[in-house]
């Protein structure tokens, strides 16, 4: 893993969900980016802790807080 407090690393497969909107179903995604520090004001919308860029099966991607990710399993 990248840092001591990181739950995930590059290429991990995860379930991504939106804790703020439980109506949105979780989606299978891959970790493609990791932000341990906050490089700009965009990241102020997330709580403290790592933010990941995830890519979904349809090729779309987004940033999501670690709390909204769980390890992928069938």
C-alpha positions as YAML, in Angstrom:
chain: A
units: angstrom
residues:
- id: 1
  name: UNK
  ca: [0.00, 0.00, 0.00]
- id: 2
  name: UNK
  ca: [1.04, 3.56, -0.59]
- id: 3
  name: UNK
  ca: [0.82, 4.93, 2.95]
- id: 4
  name: UNK
  ca: [0.38, 3.48, 6.40]
- id: 5
  name: UNK
  ca: [-3.21, 4.74, 6.67]
- id: 6
  name: UNK
  ca: [-4.29, 3.67, 3.18]
- id: 7
  name: UNK
  ca: [-6.87, 0.90, 2.82]
- id: 8
  name: UNK
  ca: [-6.42, 0.52, -0.94]
- id: 9
  name: UNK
  ca: [-3.72, 0.79, -3.58]
- id: 10
  name: UNK
  ca: [-3.54, 1.04, -7.38]
- id: 11
  name: UNK
  ca: [-5.51, -1.58, -9.35]
- id: 12
  name: UNK
  ca: [-7.49, -2.77, -6.31]
- id: 13
  name: UNK
  ca: [-11.05, -3.68, -7.24]
- id: 14
  name: UNK
  ca: [-13.63, -2.07, -4.96]
- id: 15
  name: UNK
  ca: [-17.31, -1.43, -4.50]
- id: 16
  name: UNK
  ca: [-17.97, 2.31, -4.71]
- id: 17
  name: UNK
  ca: [-21.07, 3.79, -3.12]
- id: 18
  name: UNK
  ca: [-22.30, 7.21, -2.09]
- id: 19
  name: UNK
  ca: [-22.78, 7.34, 1.66]
- id: 20
  name: UNK
  ca: [-24.61, 10.64, 1.27]
- id: 21
  name: UNK
  ca: [-27.11, 9.05, -1.14]
- id: 22
  name: UNK
  ca: [-28.03, 5.46, -0.18]
- id: 23
  name: UNK
  ca: [-30.47, 5.30, -3.12]
- id: 24
  name: UNK
  ca: [-27.52, 5.08, -5.54]
- id: 25
  name: UNK
  ca: [-26.47, 1.44, -5.96]
- id: 26
  name: UNK
  ca: [-22.86, 0.51, -5.33]
- id: 27
  name: UNK
  ca: [-20.75, -0.06, -8.43]
- id: 28
  name: UNK
  ca: [-17.68, -2.15, -9.19]
- id: 29
  name: UNK
  ca: [-14.63, 0.05, -9.76]
- id: 30
  name: UNK
  ca: [-10.83, 0.02, -9.93]
- id: 31
  name: UNK
  ca: [-8.47, 2.31, -8.01]
- id: 32
  name: UNK
  ca: [-6.61, 4.38, -10.61]
- id: 33
  name: UNK
  ca: [-5.45, 7.33, -8.49]
- id: 34
  name: UNK
  ca: [-4.70, 8.12, -4.86]
- id: 35
  name: UNK
  ca: [-4.64, 11.53, -3.15]
- id: 36
  name: UNK
  ca: [-3.14, 11.42, 0.33]
- id: 37
  name: UNK
  ca: [-2.77, 15.20, 0.36]
- id: 38
  name: UNK
  ca: [-5.24, 17.80, -0.87]
- id: 39
  name: UNK
  ca: [-3.84, 19.46, -4.02]
- id: 40
  name: UNK
  ca: [-6.60, 22.06, -4.39]
- id: 41
  name: UNK
  ca: [-9.95, 23.41, -3.20]
- id: 42
  name: UNK
  ca: [-11.89, 20.70, -5.08]
- id: 43
  name: UNK
  ca: [-10.90, 18.28, -2.33]
- id: 44
  name: UNK
  ca: [-12.43, 20.44, 0.43]
- id: 45
  name: UNK
  ca: [-15.76, 18.71, -0.27]
- id: 46
  name: UNK
  ca: [-14.38, 15.45, 1.15]
- id: 47
  name: UNK
  ca: [-13.90, 14.62, 4.84]
- id: 48
  name: UNK
  ca: [-10.34, 14.18, 6.13]
- id: 49
  name: UNK
  ca: [-8.54, 11.10, 4.85]
- id: 50
  name: UNK
  ca: [-7.50, 9.63, 1.52]
- id: 51
  name: UNK
  ca: [-9.44, 10.33, -1.66]
- id: 52
  name: UNK
  ca: [-9.23, 7.92, -4.57]
- id: 53
  name: UNK
  ca: [-9.89, 8.21, -8.27]
- id: 54
  name: UNK
  ca: [-11.89, 5.18, -9.34]
- id: 55
  name: UNK
  ca: [-12.76, 3.97, -12.82]
- id: 56
  name: UNK
  ca: [-16.00, 2.11, -13.42]
- id: 57
  name: UNK
  ca: [-16.67, -0.73, -15.86]
- id: 58
  name: UNK
  ca: [-18.20, 1.71, -18.36]
- id: 59
  name: UNK
  ca: [-14.95, 3.73, -18.47]
- id: 60
  name: UNK
  ca: [-16.23, 6.70, -16.48]
- id: 61
  name: UNK
  ca: [-14.28, 7.85, -13.44]
- id: 62
  name: UNK
  ca: [-14.67, 10.00, -10.35]
- id: 63
  name: UNK
  ca: [-13.00, 10.89, -7.07]
- id: 64
  name: UNK
  ca: [-14.43, 9.25, -3.98]
- id: 65
  name: UNK
  ca: [-13.53, 9.26, -0.29]
- id: 66
  name: UNK
  ca: [-12.10, 6.11, 1.25]
- id: 67
  name: UNK
  ca: [-15.16, 5.75, 3.52]
- id: 68
  name: UNK
  ca: [-17.33, 5.17, 0.43]
- id: 69
  name: UNK
  ca: [-15.22, 2.23, -0.78]
- id: 70
  name: UNK
  ca: [-15.26, -1.40, 0.28]
- id: 71
  name: UNK
  ca: [-13.18, -4.32, -1.00]
- id: 72
  name: UNK
  ca: [-14.81, -6.03, -3.96]
- id: 73
  name: UNK
  ca: [-16.20, -9.51, -3.50]
- id: 74
  name: UNK
  ca: [-18.86, -11.57, -5.21]
...
